[in-house]
Each structure stands twice: as C-alpha cells, then as structure tokens.
C-alpha cells in the first residue's frame, strides 16, 4: 500500500516519486498545543490542515503531469486546455487567495536569520554562507526525524505516536511555530525535489502576524506551475502540492469517493476518502495514460462549484473578486501567469496552438541563487493582477 507520507517510489527508469510528506505535517500540527494550532490557523493554514491526508495515486499524477504545457501553463487534454485556477485553490484547500504577494527578500547568506528565527542548533558546525538546511534537521529538532506512517498503521495510530514523540525542547512558542511552518512549506505546500530546505521562506516567518496576511493559495499555485515542467522531463520525482492536483474537481479521475458524514465540510478536500485503487495501482503507467486519453468527455466537469454556497467557504467568500482576473502568481523570485482564457471547452476538436505573450522577464520560472541579496518586492511590486 502506498500512503501519503511516503516519498512514493515506483520501480522503473523515469518513474515519478511524490515529494509530499502529508501525514507527518498533519499529525505534527494536531500534536501542537491548542494555542499554537490557533496561531498557525490564523496564518492561513488551518483549513488545509483540517484535511485528513489521503492516498496519493502516483501513476495518475505521472500521466497528468506529462500533459503539462509550460508555454500556456495548462494541461493539454483531448477536449481542450484545462488550468487549475485560484477558484479551485480556494474551494479545494481553503488557502487564502486575497492578500499580499509573497515577494520579500532572497539573501546570499541566511546564517544570522536561522540563528534568530529557528535557533543556533540548525547552523552548528557549519560555515558561512548558508542558503539551505537539511529538511530532516527540522523534524529531528522536535524528536520526529524518521517518523513515517507504516503501511498497516491507521492515521489515528500514527498521530498517537507523533504526539508521544514530539519534544519541543523548551523552545519559545514562536520558534516552535516557525520550525513547524518551515517544514510544512518544504514538505507540503512548496515541496521540491531536494532533501534540502531553501531558507528563502524563513524571512517570511519573522513576524507571524504579518505571515497571516500573505496570499498563500496563489503562492502555492504559482510554485506548482513552476515545478511541473522540471517534473515532467526525465525526472524521478515531482514537487509542489500534488494532492491538490489529485483533487482537481473539474477532472475527478483520481479524486476518490465522498465520505460518510462529510457532505457539507469545507474545504472540499475534507469530504473525500481516497483508498488505493487496484484498477490504478496494479496498472503500468502506460495503461493510466490510455485511460486518461479515453476519459469520457461528458464526465469532465466545467462548472464544478455550481451547487456550492460560496458564503459557506471562508476563502471563497473573501477571494471571489480575483477569480475572473488574469493574474501573475508570485513566489519570491518566481513569476507565473494564469491564463484564464484558456479554460475552454473544445467539444472534442483539437484546439490550435495559441501564441502566448512573453512576460519579458529574464529567468522566468527558474530558481536562481545570487551573490548579493535580492529584494523581489522591488522587482515585482505588489500588483498581482494585470
């Protein structure tokens, strides 16, 4: 059985692994004190962390990512372009869309910031400059390194073990929260193909109240757009918050079933149960590709939220003004375009190639390291709509 905490590994050259460690993020959050949980929720992550981790169908995600077209930021399907939108993010995850863009600063050396915000133990024995730290050092610092849910272990049993092992070591509440949220960033929301944590997000956690004013949902989507191309070319792992793609409501191939008693829960990802499906897990990747190619067009959902009362979804009620606007999705040094006009139905006809205008930004959608500090706020400003 593949569970959502495992860096899902499938045999065969070029086969994908998911970098998401969802079970531990969920259990760690619920093992925190009530006061710490409240502060994390106020930062905008409470709705997402209420979602019980579900099974990640790696073969489905592998077949889906192969259809990602970088130029127009869309999945190219036989029936047309399909683009995950901010509306999907708000309904599915509950992450905030409206807010300040995540731009901030990117430094050439984070040594002093790590000592101040996380603690000196994370730089012990290391020389300057420091731009990253081992992800395992974050969980190890609180007694959770190596904690993974076993294939026969229930989520409740795993949580009980995490709660018993969690050792905050007398740290301040602020440091405990920063260590957890930093792990949440690099293992869930902004997962990459590396075992190292890029320290660029640490600066955003200096002021925990300010962190609650960022548009984390838009940032998550922008990061996912930026890592999908690298994940689809001769790569054995994929980054980004991949469970969001599995729950993509407009195209519910891997979504799972509606759980008993959860019909009105929000966000929408809390309503589903996804168990290993032998029709998928026993197949080869090629079989899933064929199933995707022949997915019935009439089952594609073009208005997935028509029956939802938007007022019952906090993120949706607050962020609806942005749903029909063309946006730049900012994630520090990454800038991605959301082309809403490509979310179209083509009635089975092949849509001709669309010329996509360039943003004219050198290094677009690429991670870069700098010899000098870089202020992304000065480069991108605070405007996300165009």
For each residue, the residues with C-beta under 8 A, 3 or more apart:
1: 55 151 152 276
2: 6 8 55 56 58 276 281
3: 6 23 53 55 149 151
4: 20 22 23 53 54 55 56 243
5: 21 22 23 24 53 148 149 158
6: 2 3 9 148 149
7: 17 18 19 21 237
8: 2 16 17 18 56 58
9: 6 15 17
10: 15 16 17 58 59
11: 15
12: 15 285
13:
14: 234 235 236
15: 9 10 11 12 62 236 285
16: 8 10 58 61 62 65 231 235 236 237 238
17: 7 8 9 10 58 236 237 238
18: 7 8 56 58 61 237 238 242
19: 7 187 191 192 193 237 238 239
20: 4 56 187 188 191 241 242 243
21: 5 7 24 25 148 187 188 191
22: 4 5 25 26 53 56 187 188 243
23: 3 4 5 26 27 53 148 149 155 158
24: 5 21 27 28 139 144 147 148 149 162 187
25: 21 22 28 29 49 183 184 187 188
26: 22 23 29 30 49 51 52 53 155 159
27: 23 24 30 31 147 155 158 159 162 163
28: 24 25 31 32 139 142 144 162 166 180 183
29: 25 26 32 37 40 49 180 184
30: 26 27 37 49 159 163
31: 27 28 159 162 163 166
32: 28 29 36 37 40 166 176 177 180
33: 36 37 173
34: 37 38
35: 38 39 173
36: 32 33 39 40 173 176 177 180
37: 29 30 32 33 34 40 41 46
38: 34 35 41 42
39: 35 36 42 43 173 177 208
40: 29 32 36 37 43 45 46 49 177 180 181
41: 37 38 44 45 46 47 49
42: 38 39 46 209 212
43: 39 40 181 208 211 212 216
44: 41 95 96 99 211 212 214 216 217
45: 40 41 48 49 95 181 184 216
46: 37 40 41 42 49 50 94
47: 41 50 51 93 94 95 266 267 314 315
48: 45 51 93 94 95 267 269
49: 25 26 29 30 40 41 45 46
50: 46 47 94 267 270
51: 26 47 48 54 93 267 269 270
52: 26 155 270
53: 3 4 5 22 23 26 155 243
54: 4 51 243 246 256 272 273 274
55: 1 2 3 4 256 274 275 276
56: 2 4 8 18 20 22 61 242 243 246 274
57: 60 61 246 254 274 276 277 280 281
58: 2 8 10 16 17 18 61 62
59: 10 62 63 280 281 283 284 285 288
60: 57 63 64 246 253 254 280 288 292
61: 16 18 56 57 58 64 65 238 242 245 246 254
62: 15 16 58 59 65 66 238 285 288
63: 59 60 66 67 285 288 289 291 292
64: 60 61 67 68 75 245 292
65: 16 61 62 68 228 231 232 238 245
66: 62 63 232 289
67: 63 64 75 76 77 292
68: 64 65 74 75 76 228 229 232
69: 72 73 74 75 76 81
70: 73 228 229 365
71: 356
72: 69 81 339 342 354 356
73: 69 70 83 225 336 337 338 339 342
74: 68 69 81 82 83 339 342
75: 64 67 68 69 81 82 83
76: 67 68 69 81
77: 67 80 81 82 251 300
78: 293 297 348 350
79: 297 300 345 346 347 348
80: 77 344 345 346 351
81: 69 72 74 75 76 77 342 343 344 351
82: 74 75 77 250 251 300 343
83: 73 74 75 338 339 340 342 343
84: 88 89 221 224 244 245 248
85: 88 89 323 338 340 343
86: 89 90 97 217 218 221 319 322 323 327 338
87: 90 91 305 316 323
88: 84 85 91 92 244 248 249 250
89: 84 85 86 92 93 95 97 217 218 220 221 244
90: 86 87 93 94 95 97 217 267 313 315 316 319 323
91: 87 88 249 267 268 304 305 308 313 315 316
92: 88 89 244 247 248 249 267 268 269
93: 47 48 51 89 90 217 220 241 244 267 269 315
94: 46 47 48 50 90 266 267 313 314 315
95: 44 45 47 48 89 90 216 217 220 315
96: 44 99 214 215 216 217 315 318 319
97: 86 89 90 215 217 218 315 318 319 322
98: 215 318 319 321 322
99: 44 96 213 214 215 216 218
100: 213 214 215 382
101: 214 215 218 219 330 380 382 384
102: 204 214 215 216 219 330 331 332
103: 330 332 375 376 377 379 380 381 382
104: 200 203 204 332 375 376 377
105: 203 373 374 375 376 377
106: 200 332 333 370 373 374 376
107: 110 113 131 199 200 203 373 374
108: 129 131 369 370 371 372 373
109: 112 128 129 130 131
110: 107 113 114 129 130 131 199 202 203
111: 114 115 123 126 128 129 130
112: 109 115 116
113: 107 110 116 117 199 202 203 206
114: 110 111 117 118 119 122 123 130 133 199 202
115: 111 112 118 119 120 122 123
116: 112 113
117: 113 114 175 178 202 205 206
118: 114 115 122 175 178 179 182 202
119: 114 115 122 141 171 175 179
120: 115 123 124
121: 124 141
122: 114 115 118 119 133 137 141
123: 111 114 115 120 126 130 133
124: 120 121
125:
126: 111 123 130
127: 130
128: 109 111
129: 108 109 110 111
130: 109 110 111 114 123 126 127 133 199
131: 107 108 109 110 198 199 369
132: 194 196 197 198 199
133: 114 122 123 130 137 138 196 197 199
134: 137 195 196 197
135: 138 139 183 186 187 195 196 197
136: 139 140 145 146 195
137: 122 133 134 140 141 145
138: 133 135 141 142 179 182 183 186 197
139: 24 28 135 136 142 144 145 146 147 183
140: 136 137 143 144 145
141: 119 121 122 137 138 169 179
142: 28 138 139 166 167 168 169 176 179 180
143: 140 165 166 167
144: 24 28 139 140 147 162 165 166
145: 136 137 139 140
146: 136 139
147: 24 27 139 144 161 162 165
148: 5 6 21 23 24
149: 3 5 6 23 24 153 155 158
150: 153 158
151: 1 3
152: 1
153: 149 150 157 158
154: 157 158
155: 23 26 27 52 53 149 158 159
156: 159 160
157: 153 154 160 161
158: 5 23 27 149 150 153 154 155 161 162
159: 26 27 30 31 155 156 162 163
160: 156 157 163 164
161: 147 157 158 164 165
162: 24 27 28 31 144 147 158 159 165 166
163: 27 30 31 159 160 166
164: 160 161
165: 143 144 147 161 162
166: 28 31 32 142 143 144 162 163
167: 142 143
168: 142 171 176
169: 141 142
170:
171: 119 168 175 176 179
172: 175 176
173: 33 35 36 39 176 177
174: 177 178 208
175: 117 118 119 171 172 178 179
176: 32 36 142 168 171 172 173 179 180
177: 32 36 39 40 173 174 180 181 205 208
178: 117 118 174 175 181 182 202 205 208
179: 118 119 138 141 142 171 175 176 182 183
180: 28 29 32 36 40 142 176 177 183 184
181: 40 43 45 177 178 184 185 205 211
182: 118 138 178 179 185 186 197 201 202 205
183: 25 28 135 138 139 179 180 186 187
184: 25 29 45 180 181 187 188 189
185: 181 182 188 189 190 197 201
186: 135 138 182 183 190 191 192 197 198 201
187: 19 20 21 22 24 25 135 183 184 191
188: 20 21 22 25 184 185 191 241
189: 184 185 216 219 220 223 241
190: 185 186 201 219 220 223 239 240 241 331
191: 19 20 21 186 187 188 239 240 241 242
192: 19 186 198 227 239
193: 19 227 230 231 235 237 238 239
194: 132 198
195: 134 135 136
196: 132 133 134 135
197: 132 133 134 135 138 182 185 186
198: 131 132 186 192 194 201 367
199: 107 110 113 114 130 131 132 133 202
200: 104 106 107 203 332 333
201: 182 185 186 190 198 204 205 332
202: 110 113 114 117 118 178 182 199 205 206
203: 104 105 107 110 113 200 206
204: 102 104 201 211 214
205: 117 177 178 181 182 201 202 208 211
206: 113 117 202 203 210
207: 210 211
208: 39 43 174 177 178 205 211 212
209: 42 212 213
210: 206 207 213 214
211: 43 44 181 204 205 207 208 214
212: 42 43 44 208 209
213: 99 100 209 210
214: 44 96 99 100 101 102 204 210 211 219
215: 96 97 98 99 100 101 102 218 219 384
216: 43 44 45 95 96 99 102 189 219 220
217: 44 86 89 90 93 95 96 97 220 221 315 319
218: 86 89 97 99 101 215 221 222 327 329 330 384
219: 101 102 189 190 214 215 216 222 223 329 330 331
220: 89 93 95 189 190 216 217 223 224 240 241 244
221: 84 86 89 217 218 224 225 329 336 338
222: 218 219 225 226 329 330 331 334 335 336
223: 189 190 219 220 226 227 239 240 241 331 334
224: 84 220 221 227 228 240 241 244 245
225: 73 221 222 228 329 336 365
226: 222 223 229 331 334 336 365 367
227: 192 193 223 224 230 231 238 239 240
228: 65 68 70 224 225 231 232 238 240
229: 68 70 226 232 233 365
230: 193 227 233 235 239
231: 16 65 193 227 228 235 237 238 239 240
232: 65 66 68 228 229 235
233: 229 230
234: 14
235: 14 16 193 230 231 232 238
236: 14 15 16 17
237: 7 16 17 18 19 193 231
238: 16 17 18 19 61 62 65 193 227 228 231 235 242
239: 19 190 191 192 193 223 227 230 231
240: 190 191 220 223 224 227 228 231 244 245
241: 20 93 188 189 190 191 220 223 224 244 245
242: 18 20 56 61 191 238 245 246
243: 4 20 22 53 54 56 246 247 269
244: 84 88 89 92 93 220 224 240 241 247 248 269
245: 61 64 65 84 224 240 241 242 248
246: 54 56 57 60 61 242 243 254 255 274
247: 92 243 244 255 268 269 272
248: 84 88 92 244 245 251 252 255
249: 88 91 92 252 255 268 301 304 305
250: 82 88 300 301 302 304
251: 77 82 248 295 300 301
252: 248 249 255 299 301
253: 60 291 292 295
254: 57 60 61 246 274 280
255: 246 247 248 249 252 272 274
256: 54 55 272 273 274 275
257: 272 273 274
258: 262 263 271 272 273
259: 262 271 272 273
260:
261:
262: 258 259 265 270 271 272
263: 258 271
264: 312
265: 262 270 271
266: 47 94 270 312 313 314
267: 47 48 50 51 90 91 92 93 94 270 313 315
268: 91 92 247 249 271 272 308
269: 48 51 92 93 243 244 247 272
270: 50 51 52 262 265 266 267
271: 258 259 262 263 265 268
272: 54 247 255 256 257 258 259 262 268 269
273: 54 256 257 258 259
274: 54 55 56 57 246 254 255 256 257
275: 55 256
276: 1 2 55 57 280 281
277: 57 280 281
278: 281 282
279: 282 283
280: 57 59 60 254 276 277 283 288
281: 2 57 59 276 277 278
282: 278 279
283: 59 279 280 287 288
284: 59 287 288
285: 12 15 59 62 63 288 289
286: 289 290
287: 283 284 290 291
288: 59 60 62 63 280 283 284 285 291 292
289: 63 66 285 286 292 293
290: 286 287 293 294
291: 63 253 287 288 294 295
292: 60 63 64 67 253 288 289 295
293: 78 289 290
294: 290 291
295: 251 253 291 292 299 300
296: 299 300
297: 78 79 300 348
298:
299: 252 295 296
300: 77 79 82 250 251 295 296 297 345
301: 249 250 251 252 304
302: 250 345
303: 306
304: 91 249 250 301
305: 87 91 249 308 310 316
306: 303
307:
308: 91 268 305 312 313 316
309: 312 313
310: 305 313 316 317 320
311: 317
312: 264 266 308 309
313: 90 91 94 266 267 308 309 310 316 317
314: 47 94 266 317 318
315: 47 90 91 93 94 95 96 97 217 267 318 319
316: 87 90 91 305 308 310 313 319 320
317: 310 311 313 314 320
318: 96 97 98 314 315
319: 86 90 96 97 98 217 315 316 322 323
320: 310 316 317 323
321: 98 325
322: 86 97 98 319 325 327 385
323: 85 86 87 90 319 320
324: 340
325: 321 322 340 385
326: 337 338 339 340 341 385 386
327: 86 218 322 337 338 384 385 386
328: 335 336 337 338 359 380 383 384 385 386
329: 218 219 221 222 225 335 336 337 338 384
330: 101 102 103 218 219 222 334 335 376 380 384
331: 102 190 219 222 223 226 334 335 336
332: 102 103 104 106 200 201 376
333: 106 200 363 367 368 374 376
334: 222 223 226 330 331 365 366 367
335: 222 328 329 330 331 359 361 364 365 380
336: 73 221 222 225 226 328 329 331 365
337: 73 326 327 328 329 356 359
338: 73 83 85 86 221 326 327 328 329
339: 72 73 74 83 326 342 356
340: 83 85 324 325 326 343
341: 326 344
342: 72 73 74 81 83 339 354
343: 81 82 83 85 340
344: 80 81 341 351
345: 79 80 300 302
346: 79 80 349 350 351
347: 79
348: 78 79 297
349: 346
350: 78 346
351: 80 81 344 346 354
352:
353:
354: 72 342 351
355:
356: 71 72 337 339
357:
358: 364
359: 328 335 337 364
360:
361: 335 364
362:
363: 333 366 368
364: 335 358 359 361
365: 70 225 226 229 334 335 336
366: 334 363
367: 198 226 333 334
368: 333 363
369: 108 131
370: 106 108 373 374
371: 108
372: 108
373: 105 106 107 108 370
374: 105 106 107 333 370 379
375: 103 104 105 378 379
376: 103 104 105 106 330 332 333 379 380
377: 103 104 105 380 381 382
378: 375 381
379: 103 374 375 376
380: 101 103 328 330 335 376 377 383
381: 103 377 378
382: 100 101 103 377
383: 328 380 386
384: 101 215 218 327 328 329 330
385: 322 325 326 327 328
386: 326 327 328 383
